[in-house]
């Protein structure tokens, strides 16, 4: 945004981002402000924090950006409809922020001070914690009851965290400085159930420090199955890291599955695009139940580079997880949508169903793999339910099923999550009440019950 210390700040990209999303009806946005600079960073590759002589310039940049989007009538972006409240300092507390934690915290402290000077209602997020695979087994456990237990899970994943993220001790140094951020922030790039473990961990950490702050998930993916390595190979040392629900016995099946995606097998492509819709619905519902303030839903568009054979599906399903196919003008970065995938309509369906909800809670069942969430909407009860078998399902697999009885006072309508290409409306069926109950077959595809 600023090519040199003497250059003016270029707002063209941030203005376009804010303008396009606000014109589309989005009232709440998060702006991630990353400090990496060829001229101002201590090291462009290894330390993105500003050099001492440019610390004031860094603070000025933060302050001017916040001022531009605060909608106070002074130096605002022309046409600004709503204030931008949330700002993340950095993008992820991982290899994306390679500087030392001390240097990062000094940068965060500067940003927090000047941002609040510019706009009293601003909410500053620290760079999001990344805990991939730490909470992978949460869905099969009753709870993480204390921090000592949670520390064991971090230790089991220590090598992965050191390579791609930050160790627990460094995350805790950030949490210790609760005076320089307003919101706790993490990324959910594994399976949706990991959200529960992350929230539990962060709540315990905050309780230990005597603080209480909102929690945001500023980035997500769809359940990748594999990542951080070639997914098209199942033997040798150079293989991808597995993510739940995949295990070592699934490696060769997964390799064949990702080869089919790369080779544009139509059945595999249709399946993964439907899976993306199922995954985003589960992730949003679990986040809502856990009291998460905001969640970013991914992806707005698919990722062609991640689909290339040379990439070997190293980001797992995420290459094919987008809601749209787009053509990109490489000079202007403008997108033209050429196809809309099921996950777009699945998210739209979810938004319509939960609109106006005032309460959500998971109903406890004997079978912990059964997930039923009760919502209160306009003083009426509605439900979202599915069966989480904990097993990897690929296109050739049949879903595990379980029969579940609801106690109700009238007939109910049941909707499936939209998963098929060119499907814009959900399939619905009426379920008759018998003896004060309705019996419903649950699978991995969530049902809306009302």
Secondary structure as a PSIPRED ss2 file (coil, helix, strand):
# PSIPRED VFORMAT (PSIPRED V4.0)

   1 X C   1.000  0.000  0.000
   2 X C   1.000  0.000  0.000
   3 X C   1.000  0.000  0.000
   4 X C   1.000  0.000  0.000
   5 X C   1.000  0.000  0.000
   6 X C   1.000  0.000  0.000
   7 X C   1.000  0.000  0.000
   8 X C   1.000  0.000  0.000
   9 X C   1.000  0.000  0.000
  10 X C   1.000  0.000  0.000
  11 X C   1.000  0.000  0.000
  12 X H   0.000  1.000  0.000
  13 X H   0.000  1.000  0.000
  14 X H   0.000  1.000  0.000
  15 X H   0.000  1.000  0.000
  16 X H   0.000  1.000  0.000
  17 X H   0.000  1.000  0.000
  18 X H   0.000  1.000  0.000
  19 X H   0.000  1.000  0.000
  20 X H   0.000  1.000  0.000
  21 X H   0.000  1.000  0.000
  22 X H   0.000  1.000  0.000
  23 X H   0.000  1.000  0.000
  24 X C   1.000  0.000  0.000
  25 X C   1.000  0.000  0.000
  26 X C   1.000  0.000  0.000
  27 X C   1.000  0.000  0.000
  28 X C   1.000  0.000  0.000
  29 X C   1.000  0.000  0.000
  30 X E   0.000  0.000  1.000
  31 X E   0.000  0.000  1.000
  32 X E   0.000  0.000  1.000
  33 X E   0.000  0.000  1.000
  34 X C   1.000  0.000  0.000
  35 X C   1.000  0.000  0.000
  36 X C   1.000  0.000  0.000
  37 X C   1.000  0.000  0.000
  38 X C   1.000  0.000  0.000
  39 X C   1.000  0.000  0.000
  40 X C   1.000  0.000  0.000
  41 X E   0.000  0.000  1.000
  42 X E   0.000  0.000  1.000
  43 X E   0.000  0.000  1.000
  44 X C   1.000  0.000  0.000
  45 X C   1.000  0.000  0.000
  46 X C   1.000  0.000  0.000
  47 X E   0.000  0.000  1.000
  48 X E   0.000  0.000  1.000
  49 X E   0.000  0.000  1.000
  50 X E   0.000  0.000  1.000
  51 X C   1.000  0.000  0.000
  52 X H   0.000  1.000  0.000
  53 X H   0.000  1.000  0.000
  54 X H   0.000  1.000  0.000
  55 X H   0.000  1.000  0.000
  56 X H   0.000  1.000  0.000
  57 X H   0.000  1.000  0.000
  58 X H   0.000  1.000  0.000
  59 X H   0.000  1.000  0.000
  60 X H   0.000  1.000  0.000
  61 X H   0.000  1.000  0.000
  62 X H   0.000  1.000  0.000
  63 X H   0.000  1.000  0.000
  64 X H   0.000  1.000  0.000
  65 X H   0.000  1.000  0.000
  66 X H   0.000  1.000  0.000
  67 X H   0.000  1.000  0.000
  68 X H   0.000  1.000  0.000
  69 X C   1.000  0.000  0.000
  70 X C   1.000  0.000  0.000
  71 X C   1.000  0.000  0.000
  72 X C   1.000  0.000  0.000
  73 X C   1.000  0.000  0.000
  74 X C   1.000  0.000  0.000
  75 X C   1.000  0.000  0.000
  76 X C   1.000  0.000  0.000
  77 X C   1.000  0.000  0.000
  78 X C   1.000  0.000  0.000
  79 X C   1.000  0.000  0.000
  80 X C   1.000  0.000  0.000
  81 X C   1.000  0.000  0.000
  82 X C   1.000  0.000  0.000
  83 X C   1.000  0.000  0.000
  84 X C   1.000  0.000  0.000
  85 X C   1.000  0.000  0.000
  86 X E   0.000  0.000  1.000
  87 X E   0.000  0.000  1.000
  88 X E   0.000  0.000  1.000
  89 X E   0.000  0.000  1.000
  90 X C   1.000  0.000  0.000
  91 X C   1.000  0.000  0.000
  92 X C   1.000  0.000  0.000
  93 X E   0.000  0.000  1.000
  94 X C   1.000  0.000  0.000
  95 X C   1.000  0.000  0.000
  96 X C   1.000  0.000  0.000
  97 X C   1.000  0.000  0.000
  98 X C   1.000  0.000  0.000
  99 X C   1.000  0.000  0.000
 100 X C   1.000  0.000  0.000
 101 X H   0.000  1.000  0.000
 102 X H   0.000  1.000  0.000
 103 X H   0.000  1.000  0.000
 104 X H   0.000  1.000  0.000
 105 X H   0.000  1.000  0.000
 106 X H   0.000  1.000  0.000
 107 X H   0.000  1.000  0.000
 108 X H   0.000  1.000  0.000
 109 X H   0.000  1.000  0.000
 110 X H   0.000  1.000  0.000
 111 X H   0.000  1.000  0.000
 112 X H   0.000  1.000  0.000
 113 X H   0.000  1.000  0.000
 114 X H   0.000  1.000  0.000
 115 X H   0.000  1.000  0.000
 116 X H   0.000  1.000  0.000
 117 X H   0.000  1.000  0.000
 118 X H   0.000  1.000  0.000
 119 X C   1.000  0.000  0.000
 120 X C   1.000  0.000  0.000
 121 X C   1.000  0.000  0.000
 122 X C   1.000  0.000  0.000
 123 X E   0.000  0.000  1.000
 124 X E   0.000  0.000  1.000
 125 X E   0.000  0.000  1.000
 126 X E   0.000  0.000  1.000
 127 X C   1.000  0.000  0.000
 128 X C   1.000  0.000  0.000
 129 X E   0.000  0.000  1.000
 130 X E   0.000  0.000  1.000
 131 X C   1.000  0.000  0.000
 132 X C   1.000  0.000  0.000
 133 X C   1.000  0.000  0.000
 134 X C   1.000  0.000  0.000
 135 X C   1.000  0.000  0.000
 136 X C   1.000  0.000  0.000
 137 X C   1.000  0.000  0.000
 138 X H   0.000  1.000  0.000
 139 X H   0.000  1.000  0.000
 140 X H   0.000  1.000  0.000
 141 X C   1.000  0.000  0.000
 142 X C   1.000  0.000  0.000
 143 X C   1.000  0.000  0.000
 144 X C   1.000  0.000  0.000
 145 X C   1.000  0.000  0.000
 146 X C   1.000  0.000  0.000
 147 X H   0.000  1.000  0.000
 148 X H   0.000  1.000  0.000
 149 X H   0.000  1.000  0.000
 150 X H   0.000  1.000  0.000
 151 X H   0.000  1.000  0.000
 152 X H   0.000  1.000  0.000
 153 X H   0.000  1.000  0.000
 154 X H   0.000  1.000  0.000
 155 X H   0.000  1.000  0.000
 156 X H   0.000  1.000  0.000
 157 X C   1.000  0.000  0.000
 158 X H   0.000  1.000  0.000
 159 X H   0.000  1.000  0.000
 160 X H   0.000  1.000  0.000
 161 X H   0.000  1.000  0.000
 162 X H   0.000  1.000  0.000
 163 X H   0.000  1.000  0.000
 164 X H   0.000  1.000  0.000
 165 X C   1.000  0.000  0.000
 166 X C   1.000  0.000  0.000
 167 X C   1.000  0.000  0.000
 168 X H   0.000  1.000  0.000
 169 X H   0.000  1.000  0.000
 170 X H   0.000  1.000  0.000
 171 X H   0.000  1.000  0.000
 172 X H   0.000  1.000  0.000
 173 X H   0.000  1.000  0.000
 174 X H   0.000  1.000  0.000
 175 X H   0.000  1.000  0.000
 176 X C   1.000  0.000  0.000
 177 X C   1.000  0.000  0.000
 178 X H   0.000  1.000  0.000
 179 X H   0.000  1.000  0.000
 180 X H   0.000  1.000  0.000
 181 X C   1.000  0.000  0.000
 182 X C   1.000  0.000  0.000
 183 X E   0.000  0.000  1.000
 184 X E   0.000  0.000  1.000
 185 X E   0.000  0.000  1.000
 186 X E   0.000  0.000  1.000
 187 X E   0.000  0.000  1.000
 188 X E   0.000  0.000  1.000
 189 X C   1.000  0.000  0.000
 190 X C   1.000  0.000  0.000
 191 X C   1.000  0.000  0.000
 192 X C   1.000  0.000  0.000
 193 X C   1.000  0.000  0.000
 194 X H   0.000  1.000  0.000
 195 X H   0.000  1.000  0.000
 196 X H   0.000  1.000  0.000
 197 X H   0.000  1.000  0.000
 198 X H   0.000  1.000  0.000
 199 X H   0.000  1.000  0.000
 200 X H   0.000  1.000  0.000
 201 X H   0.000  1.000  0.000
 202 X H   0.000  1.000  0.000
 203 X H   0.000  1.000  0.000
 204 X H   0.000  1.000  0.000
 205 X H   0.000  1.000  0.000
 206 X H   0.000  1.000  0.000
 207 X H   0.000  1.000  0.000
 208 X H   0.000  1.000  0.000
 209 X H   0.000  1.000  0.000
 210 X C   1.000  0.000  0.000
 211 X C   1.000  0.000  0.000
 212 X C   1.000  0.000  0.000
 213 X C   1.000  0.000  0.000
 214 X E   0.000  0.000  1.000
 215 X E   0.000  0.000  1.000
 216 X E   0.000  0.000  1.000
 217 X E   0.000  0.000  1.000
 218 X E   0.000  0.000  1.000
 219 X E   0.000  0.000  1.000
 220 X E   0.000  0.000  1.000
 221 X C   1.000  0.000  0.000
 222 X C   1.000  0.000  0.000
 223 X C   1.000  0.000  0.000
 224 X C   1.000  0.000  0.000
 225 X C   1.000  0.000  0.000
 226 X E   0.000  0.000  1.000
 227 X E   0.000  0.000  1.000
 228 X C   1.000  0.000  0.000
 229 X C   1.000  0.000  0.000
 230 X C   1.000  0.000  0.000
 231 X C   1.000  0.000  0.000
 232 X C   1.000  0.000  0.000
 233 X C   1.000  0.000  0.000
 234 X C   1.000  0.000  0.000
 235 X C   1.000  0.000  0.000
 236 X C   1.000  0.000  0.000
 237 X C   1.000  0.000  0.000
 238 X C   1.000  0.000  0.000
 239 X C   1.000  0.000  0.000
 240 X C   1.000  0.000  0.000
 241 X E   0.000  0.000  1.000
 242 X E   0.000  0.000  1.000
 243 X C   1.000  0.000  0.000
 244 X C   1.000  0.000  0.000
 245 X C   1.000  0.000  0.000
 246 X C   1.000  0.000  0.000
 247 X C   1.000  0.000  0.000
 248 X H   0.000  1.000  0.000
 249 X H   0.000  1.000  0.000
 250 X H   0.000  1.000  0.000
 251 X H   0.000  1.000  0.000
 252 X H   0.000  1.000  0.000
 253 X H   0.000  1.000  0.000
 254 X H   0.000  1.000  0.000
 255 X H   0.000  1.000  0.000
 256 X H   0.000  1.000  0.000
 257 X H   0.000  1.000  0.000
 258 X H   0.000  1.000  0.000
 259 X H   0.000  1.000  0.000
 260 X H   0.000  1.000  0.000
 261 X H   0.000  1.000  0.000
 262 X H   0.000  1.000  0.000
 263 X C   1.000  0.000  0.000
 264 X C   1.000  0.000  0.000
 265 X C   1.000  0.000  0.000
 266 X H   0.000  1.000  0.000
 267 X H   0.000  1.000  0.000
 268 X H   0.000  1.000  0.000
 269 X H   0.000  1.000  0.000
 270 X H   0.000  1.000  0.000
 271 X H   0.000  1.000  0.000
 272 X H   0.000  1.000  0.000
 273 X H   0.000  1.000  0.000
 274 X H   0.000  1.000  0.000
 275 X H   0.000  1.000  0.000
 276 X H   0.000  1.000  0.000
 277 X H   0.000  1.000  0.000
 278 X H   0.000  1.000  0.000
 279 X H   0.000  1.000  0.000
 280 X H   0.000  1.000  0.000
 281 X H   0.000  1.000  0.000
 282 X H   0.000  1.000  0.000
 283 X H   0.000  1.000  0.000
 284 X H   0.000  1.000  0.000
 285 X H   0.000  1.000  0.000
 286 X H   0.000  1.000  0.000
 287 X H   0.000  1.000  0.000
 288 X H   0.000  1.000  0.000
 289 X H   0.000  1.000  0.000
 290 X C   1.000  0.000  0.000
 291 X C   1.000  0.000  0.000
 292 X C   1.000  0.000  0.000
 293 X C   1.000  0.000  0.000
 294 X E   0.000  0.000  1.000
 295 X E   0.000  0.000  1.000
 296 X C   1.000  0.000  0.000
 297 X C   1.000  0.000  0.000
 298 X C   1.000  0.000  0.000
 299 X C   1.000  0.000  0.000
 300 X C   1.000  0.000  0.000
 301 X C   1.000  0.000  0.000
 302 X C   1.000  0.000  0.000
 303 X C   1.000  0.000  0.000
 304 X H   0.000  1.000  0.000
 305 X H   0.000  1.000  0.000
 306 X H   0.000  1.000  0.000
 307 X H   0.000  1.000  0.000
 308 X C   1.000  0.000  0.000
 309 X H   0.000  1.000  0.000
 310 X H   0.000  1.000  0.000
 311 X H   0.000  1.000  0.000
 312 X C   1.000  0.000  0.000
 313 X C   1.000  0.000  0.000
 314 X C   1.000  0.000  0.000
 315 X C   1.000  0.000  0.000
 316 X H   0.000  1.000  0.000
 317 X H   0.000  1.000  0.000
 318 X H   0.000  1.000  0.000
 319 X H   0.000  1.000  0.000
 320 X H   0.000  1.000  0.000
 321 X C   1.000  0.000  0.000
 322 X C   1.000  0.000  0.000
 323 X C   1.000  0.000  0.000
 324 X E   0.000  0.000  1.000
 325 X E   0.000  0.000  1.000
 326 X E   0.000  0.000  1.000
 327 X E   0.000  0.000  1.000
 328 X E   0.000  0.000  1.000
 329 X C   1.000  0.000  0.000
 330 X C   1.000  0.000  0.000
 331 X C   1.000  0.000  0.000
 332 X C   1.000  0.000  0.000
 333 X C   1.000  0.000  0.000
 334 X C   1.000  0.000  0.000
 335 X E   0.000  0.000  1.000
 336 X E   0.000  0.000  1.000
 337 X E   0.000  0.000  1.000
 338 X E   0.000  0.000  1.000
 339 X E   0.000  0.000  1.000
 340 X E   0.000  0.000  1.000
 341 X C   1.000  0.000  0.000
 342 X H   0.000  1.000  0.000
 343 X H   0.000  1.000  0.000
 344 X H   0.000  1.000  0.000
 345 X H   0.000  1.000  0.000
 346 X H   0.000  1.000  0.000
 347 X H   0.000  1.000  0.000
 348 X H   0.000  1.000  0.000
 349 X H   0.000  1.000  0.000
 350 X H   0.000  1.000  0.000
 351 X H   0.000  1.000  0.000
 352 X H   0.000  1.000  0.000
 353 X H   0.000  1.000  0.000
 354 X H   0.000  1.000  0.000
 355 X C   1.000  0.000  0.000
 356 X C   1.000  0.000  0.000
 357 X E   0.000  0.000  1.000
 358 X E   0.000  0.000  1.000
 359 X E   0.000  0.000  1.000
 360 X E   0.000  0.000  1.000
 361 X E   0.000  0.000  1.000
 362 X E   0.000  0.000  1.000
 363 X E   0.000  0.000  1.000
 364 X C   1.000  0.000  0.000
 365 X C   1.000  0.000  0.000
 366 X C   1.000  0.000  0.000
 367 X C   1.000  0.000  0.000
 368 X C   1.000  0.000  0.000
 369 X C   1.000  0.000  0.000
 370 X E   0.000  0.000  1.000
 371 X E   0.000  0.000  1.000
 372 X E   0.000  0.000  1.000
 373 X E   0.000  0.000  1.000
 374 X E   0.000  0.000  1.000
 375 X E   0.000  0.000  1.000
 376 X E   0.000  0.000  1.000
 377 X E   0.000  0.000  1.000
 378 X C   1.000  0.000  0.000
 379 X C   1.000  0.000  0.000
 380 X E   0.000  0.000  1.000
 381 X E   0.000  0.000  1.000
 382 X E   0.000  0.000  1.000
 383 X E   0.000  0.000  1.000
 384 X E   0.000  0.000  1.000
 385 X E   0.000  0.000  1.000
 386 X E   0.000  0.000  1.000
 387 X E   0.000  0.000  1.000
 388 X C   1.000  0.000  0.000
 389 X C   1.000  0.000  0.000
 390 X C   1.000  0.000  0.000
 391 X C   1.000  0.000  0.000
 392 X C   1.000  0.000  0.000
 393 X C   1.000  0.000  0.000
 394 X C   1.000  0.000  0.000
 395 X C   1.000  0.000  0.000
 396 X C   1.000  0.000  0.000
 397 X C   1.000  0.000  0.000
 398 X C   1.000  0.000  0.000
 399 X C   1.000  0.000  0.000
 400 X C   1.000  0.000  0.000
 401 X C   1.000  0.000  0.000
 402 X E   0.000  0.000  1.000
 403 X E   0.000  0.000  1.000
 404 X E   0.000  0.000  1.000
 405 X E   0.000  0.000  1.000
 406 X E   0.000  0.000  1.000
 407 X E   0.000  0.000  1.000
 408 X C   1.000  0.000  0.000
 409 X C   1.000  0.000  0.000
 410 X C   1.000  0.000  0.000
 411 X C   1.000  0.000  0.000
 412 X E   0.000  0.000  1.000
 413 X E   0.000  0.000  1.000
 414 X E   0.000  0.000  1.000
 415 X E   0.000  0.000  1.000
 416 X E   0.000  0.000  1.000
 417 X C   1.000  0.000  0.000
 418 X C   1.000  0.000  0.000
 419 X C   1.000  0.000  0.000
 420 X C   1.000  0.000  0.000
 421 X C   1.000  0.000  0.000
 422 X C   1.000  0.000  0.000
 423 X C   1.000  0.000  0.000
 424 X C   1.000  0.000  0.000
 425 X C   1.000  0.000  0.000
 426 X C   1.000  0.000  0.000
 427 X C   1.000  0.000  0.000
 428 X E   0.000  0.000  1.000
 429 X E   0.000  0.000  1.000
 430 X E   0.000  0.000  1.000
 431 X E   0.000  0.000  1.000
 432 X C   1.000  0.000  0.000
 433 X C   1.000  0.000  0.000
 434 X E   0.000  0.000  1.000
 435 X C   1.000  0.000  0.000
 436 X C   1.000  0.000  0.000
 437 X E   0.000  0.000  1.000
 438 X E   0.000  0.000  1.000
 439 X E   0.000  0.000  1.000
 440 X E   0.000  0.000  1.000
 441 X E   0.000  0.000  1.000
 442 X E   0.000  0.000  1.000
 443 X C   1.000  0.000  0.000
 444 X C   1.000  0.000  0.000
 445 X C   1.000  0.000  0.000
 446 X C   1.000  0.000  0.000
 447 X E   0.000  0.000  1.000
 448 X E   0.000  0.000  1.000
 449 X E   0.000  0.000  1.000
 450 X C   1.000  0.000  0.000
